[in-house]
Amino acid sequence: MRTIVKYAFPVPEVPSVPVAGTELAFAVRRIYCVGRNYREHAREMGFEPERDPPFFFTKPADAIVQNGATIRYALGTKNLHHEIELVVAIGREGVDIPRETALEHVYGYAVGVDLTRRDLQLAARDKGRPWDVGKGFDESAPISAVHRAVDVGHPAAGALWLEVNGTLRQKADVSEMIWPVPDVIAFLSRLFVLESGDLIYTGTPAGVGPLEPGDRLRGALEGVDEITLQIAPYETA
């Protein structure tokens, strides 16, 4: 017999991202992020890049922000940073996935921004504490629509860039990733069972920097999509 569950509060809406060219939505289960996956960004963060195994952190699924949104400057920080990234959308379950078959688990791709409370992240890092408050906060995962791999292929190369108020801040090619998408999926699937609905933010190139209320962001991943975002002033957010 089926048990009818009565919830104490209304059930939250499932976070989702539009699937480009369709009426479908990609329901988000988890958000994984790769740290320091571009050499020049590793250097600007004070590390000499080596090809150590990639490391990961997470954001809550409801940190998703739709393309074109206006969001509040994050609470609790005086140093909010932008990080433009290639995002992988997983469409098939897998664990301990071989690198050679990793792309078979990809549903599609998007371009996203990993917003970071840099002051909180660095304070936690310096004390050997987790990064959660610096990375996994409200509205910290803006993203474009998901474009299906059957439509755009698997972008192993392509320009990735971000402008703030019309000034170019970040520019690189996704071919410069230390660990490309198949490797990221293979490593991550040794730590977690990947499932349909998972998103992987694959790391950011050099040029990360601060944002202020009123800033307008525009970025793109060549051959996939463009993303825009505005940071609202505190008093009008």
N, C-alpha and C positions, 0 to 999 in steps of 0.2 A: 504494500500500500504506500502511495506517495505521501510524504510528510509535507504539510503546508507550513511554510516558515513565515512568521510574522515578525517583521523587522521593527526595531525600536525607532528608527528614523527612515525617511525616504531613501531608497537605494540610489547612490550617486550614478550619474550618467557614465557610461563606459568611455574613457578617453579614446579618441579616434582621429585619423588623418584621412582626408579625401584621397581616393585613387584616381589619378589623372585620366581623363578621357572616358570615365565610367560614372555610374551613379552609386558605386560601391564606396564603402568606408573601410579603412584598415584599422581594426580594433587593436589598441595598444595594450600588451600584457606587461612587458618590462622594458626599461631603457638601460642599456649597458653603454659605457663610454670607455674609450681607450686613451690612456695617458701618454703624452710625449711621443707621438708616432711620426713626427717630422723632426729631422736633425736640428734645423735652425731654431725651431721653437724650443726644443730641449735646451739649446745653448742660451736662449734669451731667458729661460727660467733658471739658469745657473747650473746646468748639468751638461757634461760631455756625453754626447749620445753614443751608446754602444748597443750592439744587437742582442741585448738581453731579452728574455721572453717578455712579451707585452704584459702590462698590468692594467687592471680595470677598476672602475668605480661605477656607481649607479645613480640614477635619478628616479623619482617616483613617476609612474605613468601619467598622473594628472599634472605634471609639470609641462605637458605639451601645450604649445601656443600655435594657433593657426596662422598661416601666411597672411601678411597684411595687417596684423593686429597692432593695437596700441596697448602697451602694458605699463604697469607701475614700475618706477625705479625700485629695485629690490630693497626690502626692509633690512636694517641692521648692518648696512655696509656704506663705506665712503669711497669704495673703489670697485665698481661693477665693470667687468671686462667682457668683451666679445670674443668668440672663438668660432670661426666658420668651419663647417665640416661636411664631408660626405657621410650620408646616413644609409645604412643597409637595413632593409625590411625583410625579416625572416618569414618564410611562408610554409616551412615544412619542418616537423620535429626531427631532432637529431641529438645524439650524444657521442662524444669521442669521434667526431667526424674527420675523416681523412682530408688533408688539404686538397687532394686531387678531385674530390667530389663535393667540396664545400659549396661551390656556386649553385649546385642543384637545390640547395636549401634556401636560396634567395628568391623572394617574391618580387622585390623591386628596390628602387633607390630614390633618395630625396637629398635635398640640401638643408642643413640645419645649423643652428647657432647654439653652442654650449655657453650660456651665460654663467659667469663665475663671480662670486663675491671674493675677489682676489685677496683682500686683506684678511678675511676670515680663513681662507684656504691656507695662506702662508703662515698665519699664526698657529693653525693646527699642525701644519707640516713641521714647523720648527720645534714643536713640543712632542712630536711623534704621535699625534692624535689623528683620528680619522678625518677625512675631508668633507664629511656629509653636509655640514652647515655651509661650506663654501661652494658646493656643487648642486646639492639636491634640494633646492628651494622652490617656492611657488613661481610659476611662469619662467622657468629656467631652461626650457627646451623648445624654442621656436623651430618650426619645420615647414617645408613646402609640402605640396602634395606628393604622394608616393607614385612614382612612375614604374610600371611593371617592367621587369627584365625582358619580357617577350617583346616589348616596344622599344626600349632604349639599349638593350644589350647589357653587358657588364663593363662599366667604365673603369678600365685599368689605367687610363690616362685622361687628361682633360683639365683645363684651367679651373681653379677654385679661388674665388676672390671675394673681398668684402670692402665696401665703401661706407664711411660715416659722414653724413652731410656732404656727399659728393667727393670726398677726399679718400683716395685709395689707402687702405690700412693693411690689408692682407692679400697676398697673391702667391700662388704656387701651382704645382701640377700634382694631381693625385698619384701620379707615377712615382713621386718622391717619398711616398710613405715608407717608413722603415719596414713595417709589416703590412703588406697588401691584404685586401679583403679575404682571400682564401685562408691565409695564415691566421688572421684575426678570428675567423669563424672556427678554425680547427682548435686554436688555443682556448677560446672561450667555451667551446663544447666539452672540454675536459674538466671544466669547473662547474658548469651548469648544463642541465638539459635545455637546449634551445627549443622553442616552440613557436608556432605560428602566432604572430602578433608582437614578437620581440623586435626592438629597434636597436641598432648598434651605431653610435656616433663614433667615427673611426679616427678621431684626432684632428688637431688643428695645425696649420702652418705658422710660421713666424709672423710677427706684426700685431699680436694681441695688444689691446690697450683699453683705456678707460672710456666709459660712457657717462653722459650727463643727461639730466632731464631735458627733454626737447630734442634730443638727437634722433636723426632718421638713418636707419641702416638699410643698405641694399647690397645683396650678394648673389652669387650664382655658382653653379657647377656646370661647366660646359657640357652640353648634350643632354642635360637632365632638367634643370629648372632654375628659376630665380626666386629669391626670398626678399621680402621687405618687412620692416618692423619700425615702430616708433616708440621711444621711451617717453612716458608722460611725466610732466612735472609733478612733484610731490602733492601739491595742493589741489590738483585737478584729477589725480589718478582715481 
